[in-house]
Amino acid sequence: MPTIGVAISVPEPFGGQLRRHRADFGDPLAETVPSHVTLTPPMEVAEDHLPDVYAALEMAADEHEAYLMHLRGTGTFQPISPVVFIAVSQGISHTELLAKSVRNGLGAGEPVFPFHPHVTVAHHLHDAALDRAYAVLATFECAFLVDSFALYVHDDAAGWTAHCTFGLR
Protein backbone atom coordinates (compact mmCIF):
# COMPACT_ATOMS: atom_id res chain seq x y z
CA MET A 1 0.00 0.00 0.00
CA PRO A 2 1.49 3.37 -0.93
CA THR A 3 1.99 5.99 1.75
CA ILE A 4 0.84 9.42 0.64
CA GLY A 5 0.94 12.93 2.01
CA VAL A 6 -0.60 16.17 0.80
CA ALA A 7 1.31 19.43 1.11
CA ILE A 8 2.00 22.89 -0.23
CA SER A 9 5.48 22.91 -1.76
CA VAL A 10 7.75 25.79 -0.82
CA PRO A 11 8.94 27.08 -4.22
CA GLU A 12 12.51 27.71 -5.27
CA PRO A 13 14.73 29.32 -4.34
CA PHE A 14 13.22 29.27 -0.83
CA GLY A 15 12.56 25.54 -0.63
CA GLY A 16 16.14 24.70 -1.53
CA GLN A 17 17.52 27.27 0.92
CA LEU A 18 15.51 25.75 3.76
CA ARG A 19 16.55 22.22 2.77
CA ARG A 20 20.23 23.19 2.76
CA HIS A 21 19.83 24.73 6.22
CA ARG A 22 18.05 21.60 7.42
CA ALA A 23 20.95 19.45 6.18
CA ASP A 24 23.45 21.83 7.81
CA PHE A 25 21.67 21.40 11.16
CA GLY A 26 22.30 17.66 10.85
CA ASP A 27 18.76 16.60 10.02
CA PRO A 28 18.95 13.49 7.81
CA LEU A 29 15.39 14.12 6.58
CA ALA A 30 16.72 17.04 4.50
CA GLU A 31 17.74 14.46 1.90
CA THR A 32 14.30 12.90 1.50
CA VAL A 33 11.75 15.53 2.56
CA PRO A 34 11.20 18.60 0.34
CA SER A 35 10.39 21.89 2.09
CA HIS A 36 6.62 22.03 2.49
CA VAL A 37 3.59 22.97 4.55
CA THR A 38 1.72 19.78 5.44
CA LEU A 39 -2.00 19.65 4.69
CA THR A 40 -2.46 16.02 5.74
CA PRO A 41 0.00 13.80 7.55
CA PRO A 42 1.21 10.60 5.90
CA MET A 43 -1.44 7.93 5.39
CA GLU A 44 -1.56 4.59 3.67
CA VAL A 45 -3.98 4.23 0.78
CA ALA A 46 -4.83 1.08 -1.12
CA GLU A 47 -3.78 1.21 -4.79
CA ASP A 48 -7.37 0.76 -5.92
CA HIS A 49 -8.41 3.83 -3.89
CA LEU A 50 -5.96 6.18 -5.63
CA PRO A 51 -8.54 7.31 -8.24
CA ASP A 52 -10.79 8.37 -5.33
CA VAL A 53 -7.86 10.25 -3.79
CA TYR A 54 -7.25 12.15 -7.04
CA ALA A 55 -10.94 13.00 -7.34
CA ALA A 56 -11.12 14.21 -3.72
CA LEU A 57 -8.03 16.38 -4.14
CA GLU A 58 -9.31 17.88 -7.39
CA MET A 59 -12.57 18.75 -5.64
CA ALA A 60 -10.71 20.31 -2.70
CA ALA A 61 -8.56 22.37 -5.07
CA ASP A 62 -11.65 23.62 -6.92
CA GLU A 63 -13.09 24.95 -3.64
CA HIS A 64 -10.21 27.36 -2.98
CA GLU A 65 -8.66 30.37 -4.65
CA ALA A 66 -4.93 31.03 -4.86
CA TYR A 67 -3.55 33.12 -1.98
CA LEU A 68 -0.37 34.72 -0.71
CA MET A 69 1.69 32.86 1.88
CA HIS A 70 4.29 34.70 3.91
CA LEU A 71 6.83 32.73 5.93
CA ARG A 72 8.63 34.63 8.66
CA GLY A 73 10.83 33.66 11.59
CA THR A 74 11.09 30.50 13.65
CA GLY A 75 8.95 28.66 16.14
CA THR A 76 9.13 25.39 18.01
CA PHE A 77 6.85 22.69 19.34
CA GLN A 78 9.23 21.97 22.23
CA PRO A 79 8.78 20.49 24.80
CA ILE A 80 5.86 18.56 23.25
CA SER A 81 7.83 17.65 20.13
CA PRO A 82 11.49 18.28 19.18
CA VAL A 83 10.71 20.40 16.12
CA VAL A 84 11.87 23.81 14.93
CA PHE A 85 9.90 25.37 12.10
CA ILE A 86 9.49 28.45 9.94
CA ALA A 87 6.23 30.14 10.87
CA VAL A 88 3.45 30.97 8.44
CA SER A 89 2.69 34.62 9.16
CA GLN A 90 0.23 35.26 6.32
CA GLY A 91 -2.10 32.76 4.70
CA ILE A 92 -2.81 30.86 7.92
CA SER A 93 -6.61 30.84 7.66
CA HIS A 94 -6.51 30.00 3.93
CA THR A 95 -4.18 27.10 4.68
CA GLU A 96 -6.36 25.89 7.56
CA LEU A 97 -9.45 25.88 5.34
CA LEU A 98 -7.59 24.14 2.51
CA ALA A 99 -6.26 21.50 4.91
CA LYS A 100 -9.76 20.90 6.26
CA SER A 101 -11.13 20.44 2.72
CA VAL A 102 -8.34 17.98 1.90
CA ARG A 103 -8.81 16.03 5.16
CA ASN A 104 -12.57 15.87 4.68
CA GLY A 105 -12.22 14.79 1.06
CA LEU A 106 -9.83 12.01 2.02
CA GLY A 107 -11.82 11.01 5.09
CA ALA A 108 -8.74 11.66 7.21
CA GLY A 109 -10.59 13.26 10.12
CA GLU A 110 -9.12 15.72 12.57
CA PRO A 111 -5.39 15.64 13.33
CA VAL A 112 -4.10 14.38 16.68
CA PHE A 113 -2.67 17.82 17.48
CA PRO A 114 -4.35 21.11 16.50
CA PHE A 115 -3.44 22.02 12.92
CA HIS A 116 -0.69 24.64 12.82
CA PRO A 117 0.66 25.48 9.35
CA HIS A 118 4.47 25.58 9.32
CA VAL A 119 7.62 24.43 7.49
CA THR A 120 9.76 22.03 9.53
CA VAL A 121 13.49 22.84 9.42
CA ALA A 122 14.79 20.59 12.23
CA HIS A 123 13.21 17.42 13.59
CA HIS A 124 14.28 14.96 16.29
CA LEU A 125 17.74 16.49 16.74
CA HIS A 126 19.64 17.11 19.96
CA ASP A 127 18.86 20.34 21.82
CA ALA A 128 21.96 22.22 20.64
CA ALA A 129 21.07 21.60 16.97
CA LEU A 130 17.45 22.63 17.57
CA ASP A 131 18.60 25.80 19.34
CA ARG A 132 20.95 26.56 16.44
CA ALA A 133 18.18 26.07 13.86
CA TYR A 134 15.91 28.36 15.86
CA ALA A 135 18.57 31.10 16.02
CA VAL A 136 20.01 30.83 12.49
CA LEU A 137 16.62 31.05 10.76
CA ALA A 138 15.02 33.57 13.15
CA THR A 139 15.20 36.27 10.47
CA PHE A 140 14.23 34.05 7.52
CA GLU A 141 11.46 35.59 5.46
CA CYS A 142 9.85 34.92 2.09
CA ALA A 143 6.49 35.24 0.36
CA PHE A 144 4.96 33.35 -2.54
CA LEU A 145 1.66 32.65 -4.23
CA VAL A 146 0.02 29.38 -3.23
CA ASP A 147 -1.72 28.38 -6.42
CA SER A 148 -1.48 24.61 -6.02
CA PHE A 149 -0.75 21.77 -3.64
CA ALA A 150 0.81 18.38 -4.27
CA LEU A 151 0.14 14.74 -3.61
CA TYR A 152 3.40 13.23 -2.40
CA VAL A 153 4.18 9.52 -2.47
CA HIS A 154 6.79 7.97 -0.20
CA ASP A 155 9.45 5.67 -1.60
CA ASP A 156 11.92 4.01 0.78
CA ALA A 157 14.89 4.89 -1.43
CA ALA A 158 13.91 8.30 -2.86
CA GLY A 159 11.86 9.63 0.07
CA TRP A 160 8.91 11.92 -0.61
CA THR A 161 8.33 12.93 -4.23
CA ALA A 162 5.56 15.06 -5.69
CA HIS A 163 3.40 12.69 -7.70
CA CYS A 164 0.72 15.13 -8.89
CA THR A 165 -0.19 18.77 -8.33
CA PHE A 166 -3.67 20.25 -8.01
CA GLY A 167 -4.24 23.87 -9.04
CA LEU A 168 -6.33 26.19 -6.93
CA ARG A 169 -8.91 28.45 -8.61
C-alpha positions as CSV (number, residue, x, y, z in Angstrom):
1,M,0.0,0.0,0.0
2,P,1.5,3.4,-0.9
3,T,2.0,6.0,1.8
4,I,0.8,9.4,0.6
5,G,0.9,12.9,2.0
6,V,-0.6,16.2,0.8
7,A,1.3,19.4,1.1
8,I,2.0,22.9,-0.2
9,S,5.5,22.9,-1.8
10,V,7.8,25.8,-0.8
11,P,8.9,27.1,-4.2
12,E,12.5,27.7,-5.3
13,P,14.7,29.3,-4.3
14,F,13.2,29.3,-0.8
15,G,12.6,25.5,-0.6
16,G,16.1,24.7,-1.5
17,Q,17.5,27.3,0.9
18,L,15.5,25.7,3.8
19,R,16.6,22.2,2.8
20,R,20.2,23.2,2.8
21,H,19.8,24.7,6.2
22,R,18.1,21.6,7.4
23,A,20.9,19.5,6.2
24,D,23.5,21.8,7.8
25,F,21.7,21.4,11.2
26,G,22.3,17.7,10.8
27,D,18.8,16.6,10.0
28,P,19.0,13.5,7.8
29,L,15.4,14.1,6.6
30,A,16.7,17.0,4.5
31,E,17.7,14.5,1.9
32,T,14.3,12.9,1.5
33,V,11.8,15.5,2.6
34,P,11.2,18.6,0.3
35,S,10.4,21.9,2.1
36,H,6.6,22.0,2.5
37,V,3.6,23.0,4.6
38,T,1.7,19.8,5.4
39,L,-2.0,19.7,4.7
40,T,-2.5,16.0,5.7
41,P,0.0,13.8,7.6
42,P,1.2,10.6,5.9
43,M,-1.4,7.9,5.4
44,E,-1.6,4.6,3.7
45,V,-4.0,4.2,0.8
46,A,-4.8,1.1,-1.1
47,E,-3.8,1.2,-4.8
48,D,-7.4,0.8,-5.9
49,H,-8.4,3.8,-3.9
50,L,-6.0,6.2,-5.6
51,P,-8.5,7.3,-8.2
52,D,-10.8,8.4,-5.3
53,V,-7.9,10.2,-3.8
54,Y,-7.3,12.1,-7.0
55,A,-10.9,13.0,-7.3
56,A,-11.1,14.2,-3.7
57,L,-8.0,16.4,-4.1
58,E,-9.3,17.9,-7.4
59,M,-12.6,18.7,-5.6
60,A,-10.7,20.3,-2.7
61,A,-8.6,22.4,-5.1
62,D,-11.7,23.6,-6.9
63,E,-13.1,24.9,-3.6
64,H,-10.2,27.4,-3.0
65,E,-8.7,30.4,-4.7
66,A,-4.9,31.0,-4.9
67,Y,-3.6,33.1,-2.0
68,L,-0.4,34.7,-0.7
69,M,1.7,32.9,1.9
70,H,4.3,34.7,3.9
71,L,6.8,32.7,5.9
72,R,8.6,34.6,8.7
73,G,10.8,33.7,11.6
74,T,11.1,30.5,13.6
75,G,9.0,28.7,16.1
76,T,9.1,25.4,18.0
77,F,6.9,22.7,19.3
78,Q,9.2,22.0,22.2
79,P,8.8,20.5,24.8
80,I,5.9,18.6,23.2
81,S,7.8,17.6,20.1
82,P,11.5,18.3,19.2
83,V,10.7,20.4,16.1
84,V,11.9,23.8,14.9
85,F,9.9,25.4,12.1
86,I,9.5,28.4,9.9
87,A,6.2,30.1,10.9
88,V,3.5,31.0,8.4
89,S,2.7,34.6,9.2
90,Q,0.2,35.3,6.3
91,G,-2.1,32.8,4.7
92,I,-2.8,30.9,7.9
93,S,-6.6,30.8,7.7
94,H,-6.5,30.0,3.9
95,T,-4.2,27.1,4.7
96,E,-6.4,25.9,7.6
97,L,-9.4,25.9,5.3
98,L,-7.6,24.1,2.5
99,A,-6.3,21.5,4.9
100,K,-9.8,20.9,6.3
101,S,-11.1,20.4,2.7
102,V,-8.3,18.0,1.9
103,R,-8.8,16.0,5.2
104,N,-12.6,15.9,4.7
105,G,-12.2,14.8,1.1
106,L,-9.8,12.0,2.0
107,G,-11.8,11.0,5.1
108,A,-8.7,11.7,7.2
109,G,-10.6,13.3,10.1
110,E,-9.1,15.7,12.6
111,P,-5.4,15.6,13.3
112,V,-4.1,14.4,16.7
113,F,-2.7,17.8,17.5
114,P,-4.3,21.1,16.5
115,F,-3.4,22.0,12.9
116,H,-0.7,24.6,12.8
117,P,0.7,25.5,9.3
118,H,4.5,25.6,9.3
119,V,7.6,24.4,7.5
120,T,9.8,22.0,9.5
121,V,13.5,22.8,9.4
122,A,14.8,20.6,12.2
123,H,13.2,17.4,13.6
124,H,14.3,15.0,16.3
125,L,17.7,16.5,16.7
126,H,19.6,17.1,20.0
127,D,18.9,20.3,21.8
128,A,22.0,22.2,20.6
129,A,21.1,21.6,17.0
130,L,17.4,22.6,17.6
131,D,18.6,25.8,19.3
132,R,20.9,26.6,16.4
133,A,18.2,26.1,13.9
134,Y,15.9,28.4,15.9
135,A,18.6,31.1,16.0
136,V,20.0,30.8,12.5
137,L,16.6,31.1,10.8
138,A,15.0,33.6,13.1
139,T,15.2,36.3,10.5
140,F,14.2,34.1,7.5
141,E,11.5,35.6,5.5
142,C,9.8,34.9,2.1
143,A,6.5,35.2,0.4
144,F,5.0,33.4,-2.5
145,L,1.7,32.7,-4.2
146,V,0.0,29.4,-3.2
147,D,-1.7,28.4,-6.4
148,S,-1.5,24.6,-6.0
149,F,-0.7,21.8,-3.6
150,A,0.8,18.4,-4.3
151,L,0.1,14.7,-3.6
152,Y,3.4,13.2,-2.4
153,V,4.2,9.5,-2.5
154,H,6.8,8.0,-0.2
155,D,9.5,5.7,-1.6
156,D,11.9,4.0,0.8
157,A,14.9,4.9,-1.4
158,A,13.9,8.3,-2.9
159,G,11.9,9.6,0.1
160,W,8.9,11.9,-0.6
161,T,8.3,12.9,-4.2
162,A,5.6,15.1,-5.7
163,H,3.4,12.7,-7.7
164,C,0.7,15.1,-8.9
165,T,-0.2,18.8,-8.3
166,F,-3.7,20.2,-8.0
167,G,-4.2,23.9,-9.0
168,L,-6.3,26.2,-6.9
169,R,-8.9,28.4,-8.6
